[in-house]
Amino acid sequence: MLIKKPADIKSSEITDHQVYLNRRLFMRGAILAGSATATGLLYRKLNSPPAVIEQRPAIAGLVKNPSDEAMRRGYTVNEPLTSFEDITNYNNFYEFSTEKRSVASEARSFITRPWTVEVGGLVNKPNTYDLDDLLKLAPQEERIYRHRCVEGWSMVVPWAGFPLATLLKQVEPLSSARYVAFQTLLDPKRMPNQNTSVLDWPYVEGLRLDEAMNPLAILASGLYGGTLPPQDGAPLRLVVPWKYGFKGIKSIVKITLVAEQPPTTWNIAAPGEYGFYSNVNPNVDHPRWSQKTEHRIGEFGSRDTLLFNGYADQVGYLYEGMDLKANF
């Protein structure tokens, strides 16, 4: 057996925290009970699918904000980027698989053209956008954001996208619109794990309208300068870096402005564990584990988790006067 030095070990080979793996198993209350089950889990861990690393088409005209301005506005961070291999091979995307390291291979043949996004509800100008037309609404910008999963791990991702506010302004929300609801594609033939009952399908998410209008909230169409890989939410996903990762709904086909707080998938599945807001908050623990620290993929040990994932200066005003423990 080849024994690697610590410096030679790829971040993708680091064993992730068992306690954070597979929220579905936690939710269903499953435990390892018997050598056969334990052996099966060990086999899957040691025989993960090979990493899928595919070059993506470059995004033409990608805008990179001046570094000082980007830092001030929260558009970048002065932290090492997580590797392309890890970002594209360590994924939560239950429409394809509940095994993080299997998503890339399961999603490999996912076709994202043609693609349309319906935007409507309480707006003056509802519209159904072809993806290419949607991406012409604004220049694609690079946004280097921290990504914090509710399971206790994190990354730094160089996204490419444009502000969600740009799209919302196009459809002119009515004064009665207070929330924005999102929906993922529902197509079990293309997303085979939708044939299971692991979650209620389609996946749905939501934001308050003022959250959606914050400049940090983007619709991402790429990462690392190229178009978004299927396993990371192609062709269009939401990125809200001050919230836990599951709020970043993937493969969006519908956006609806509504008056009442919309349902969200993980809140439906476990309302006592996953709130509507789901802001990153080290002072509000998950009922079954602490949120005070996180494991950054590619690093040894752990680091402290920051309030609003380090974006308090940019988004803290949205929650002034709110009880963040009650509105978790």
GICORBEL-V60770 format. One record per pair of residues at least 24 apart in sequence whose C-alpha atoms are under 8 Angstrom apart, sorted by the first residue. I is the first residue (numbers start at 0). J is the second residue. D is the distance in Angstrom with one decimal. If there is no record, write none. Layout:
<<I,J,D> <I,J,D>>
//
This chain:
<<9,297,7.4> <10,85,7.3> <10,296,6.4> <10,297,4.1> <10,298,7.0> <11,84,7.4> <11,85,5.6> <11,89,7.9> <11,296,7.7> <11,297,7.0> <13,297,7.6> <19,150,4.8> <19,151,6.5> <20,150,7.1> <21,97,6.7> <21,98,7.3> <22,150,7.8> <23,97,7.8> <23,197,6.8> <26,268,8.0> <26,269,7.1> <47,100,6.5> <47,101,7.2> <48,100,6.7> <48,101,6.1> <48,104,7.3> <50,84,7.3> <50,88,6.1> <50,100,7.7> <50,103,7.7> <51,84,7.7> <51,87,7.5> <51,88,6.6> <51,103,6.1> <51,104,6.5> <52,84,6.3> <52,87,7.5> <54,225,8.0> <55,225,5.1> <55,226,5.7> <55,227,7.5> <55,228,7.2> <56,225,5.2> <56,226,5.8> <57,224,5.8> <57,225,4.1> <57,226,6.3> <58,139,7.9> <58,221,7.6> <58,224,5.9> <58,225,5.2> <58,226,6.2> <60,138,7.3> <60,139,7.2> <61,138,7.0> <61,139,5.3> <61,140,5.6> <61,141,6.7> <61,159,7.5> <61,224,7.3> <62,138,6.8> <62,139,6.1> <62,140,4.5> <62,141,6.1> <63,140,6.0> <63,141,5.4> <63,142,8.0> <64,140,7.6> <64,141,7.4> <72,313,7.0> <73,144,8.0> <73,215,7.3> <73,310,6.7> <73,313,6.9> <74,141,8.0> <74,142,5.1> <74,143,6.1> <74,144,6.8> <74,215,7.1> <75,142,5.8> <75,143,4.4> <75,144,5.9> <76,143,6.2> <76,144,6.6> <76,145,7.6> <78,155,7.4> <79,155,7.1> <80,154,7.5> <80,155,5.0> <80,156,6.2> <80,157,7.2> <81,154,5.7> <81,155,5.2> <81,156,6.3> <81,296,6.9> <81,297,6.8> <82,297,7.9> <83,223,7.2> <85,296,7.6> <86,154,7.7> <86,156,7.4> <86,231,7.9> <87,228,7.3> <87,230,6.6> <87,231,6.5> <88,230,7.8> <90,230,6.8> <90,231,6.9> <92,230,6.9> <92,231,7.7> <92,232,7.8> <93,192,6.6> <93,193,8.0> <94,190,5.3> <94,191,6.6> <94,192,4.8> <94,193,5.4> <95,190,5.5> <95,191,5.9> <95,192,4.9> <95,193,7.5> <96,192,6.0> <102,230,6.0> <103,229,7.4> <103,230,5.1> <106,190,7.7> <106,229,5.8> <106,230,5.7> <107,229,6.7> <107,230,7.5> <109,189,6.4> <109,190,7.8> <109,229,6.3> <110,189,8.0> <111,233,6.9> <111,234,5.9> <114,252,7.9> <115,252,6.3> <116,251,6.9> <116,252,4.4> <116,253,5.3> <116,254,7.4> <117,252,6.2> <117,253,4.7> <117,254,6.2> <118,170,7.5> <118,253,6.0> <118,254,4.8> <118,255,5.7> <119,170,7.5> <119,254,6.6> <119,255,5.0> <119,256,6.4> <120,255,4.9> <120,256,4.8> <120,257,6.1> <121,172,6.0> <121,173,5.5> <121,175,7.0> <121,176,5.6> <121,255,7.5> <121,256,5.2> <121,257,5.9> <121,258,7.7> <122,170,5.8> <122,171,5.4> <122,172,4.2> <122,173,5.1> <122,176,7.7> <122,256,7.0> <123,170,6.1> <123,171,5.3> <123,172,6.4> <123,173,6.6> <124,169,7.4> <124,170,4.5> <124,171,6.1> <125,170,5.7> <126,170,7.2> <136,165,7.3> <136,166,7.2> <137,161,6.3> <137,165,7.3> <141,224,7.6> <144,240,6.2> <145,240,6.2> <145,308,7.1> <146,240,6.0> <146,243,7.5> <146,244,6.4> <146,308,7.9> <147,240,7.7> <147,242,7.5> <147,243,5.5> <147,244,5.8> <147,279,7.4> <147,308,7.0> <148,243,5.2> <148,244,4.8> <148,245,7.1> <149,243,5.4> <149,244,6.7> <149,245,7.6> <149,279,8.0> <149,290,7.8> <151,290,6.6> <151,292,7.1> <151,293,4.8> <151,294,6.3> <152,293,5.1> <152,294,4.5> <152,295,5.6> <152,296,6.7> <153,293,6.5> <153,294,6.1> <153,295,4.7> <153,296,6.1> <154,295,5.7> <154,296,5.8> <156,222,7.2> <156,223,7.8> <157,222,5.5> <157,223,5.4> <157,224,7.8> <158,219,6.4> <158,220,7.8> <158,221,5.8> <158,222,4.2> <158,223,6.5> <158,224,7.6> <159,219,5.5> <159,220,5.9> <159,221,4.7> <159,222,5.3> <159,223,7.5> <159,224,6.6> <159,225,7.9> <160,217,6.1> <160,218,5.4> <160,219,4.0> <160,220,5.3> <160,221,6.6> <161,217,5.3> <161,218,5.6> <161,219,6.7> <162,212,8.0> <162,214,6.0> <162,215,7.1> <162,216,6.0> <162,217,4.3> <162,218,6.2> <163,211,6.4> <163,212,6.6> <163,214,7.8> <163,216,5.9> <163,217,4.8> <163,218,5.6> <164,211,6.5> <164,212,4.6> <164,213,7.1> <164,214,7.1> <164,216,7.7> <164,217,7.9> <167,212,7.8> <172,256,7.2> <175,257,7.7> <175,258,5.9> <176,208,7.4> <176,256,5.7> <176,257,5.1> <176,258,4.8> <177,207,6.1> <177,208,5.2> <177,209,7.9> <177,256,7.3> <177,257,6.2> <177,258,5.0> <177,259,6.9> <177,260,7.9> <178,205,7.0> <178,206,5.7> <178,207,4.3> <178,208,4.6> <178,256,5.8> <178,257,5.3> <178,258,6.0> <178,259,6.6> <178,260,6.1> <178,261,7.3> <179,205,5.5> <179,206,5.3> <179,207,6.1> <179,208,5.8> <179,211,7.2> <179,254,6.8> <179,255,5.7> <179,256,4.6> <179,257,6.1> <179,261,7.7> <180,204,5.9> <180,205,4.4> <180,206,6.7> <180,254,5.6> <180,255,5.0> <180,256,6.2> <180,257,7.1> <180,261,6.0> <181,205,5.9> <181,248,7.4> <181,251,6.9> <181,252,7.9> <181,253,5.7> <181,254,4.7> <181,255,6.5> <182,248,7.6> <182,251,5.7> <182,252,6.0> <182,253,5.1> <182,254,6.6> <183,248,6.9> <183,249,6.2> <183,250,5.4> <183,251,4.5> <183,252,5.6> <183,253,7.1> <184,250,6.1> <184,251,6.2> <184,252,5.6> <198,264,7.4> <198,268,6.9> <199,264,6.8> <199,268,7.7> <202,248,7.6> <202,263,7.7> <202,264,5.7> <203,248,7.3> <203,262,7.1> <203,263,5.2> <203,264,5.3> <204,246,6.4> <204,248,6.4> <204,261,7.5> <204,262,6.9> <204,263,4.5> <204,264,6.5> <205,246,7.7> <205,260,7.6> <205,261,6.0> <205,262,7.2> <205,263,6.3> <205,275,7.6> <206,276,7.5> <207,260,7.6> <209,317,7.5> <210,317,7.1> <213,314,7.6> <215,239,6.6> <215,240,7.2> <215,313,7.9> <216,240,7.4> <240,308,7.0> <240,310,7.8> <241,278,6.0> <241,279,6.0> <241,307,4.6> <241,308,5.0> <241,309,7.3> <241,310,6.0> <241,314,7.7> <242,276,7.6> <242,277,5.7> <242,278,4.2> <242,279,5.1> <242,307,6.7> <242,308,7.2> <243,277,5.9> <243,278,6.1> <243,279,5.7> <246,277,7.5> <273,327,7.6> <274,326,7.1> <274,327,5.2> <275,326,7.6> <275,327,7.0> <276,326,6.6> <276,327,5.7> <277,327,5.4> <278,307,5.9> <278,327,6.7> <279,305,7.5> <279,306,6.0> <279,307,4.7> <279,308,5.5> <280,304,7.5> <280,305,6.9> <280,306,4.8> <280,307,5.9> <280,308,7.4> <281,305,6.5> <281,306,6.1> <282,306,8.0> <283,323,7.9> <283,324,6.1> <283,327,7.5>>
//
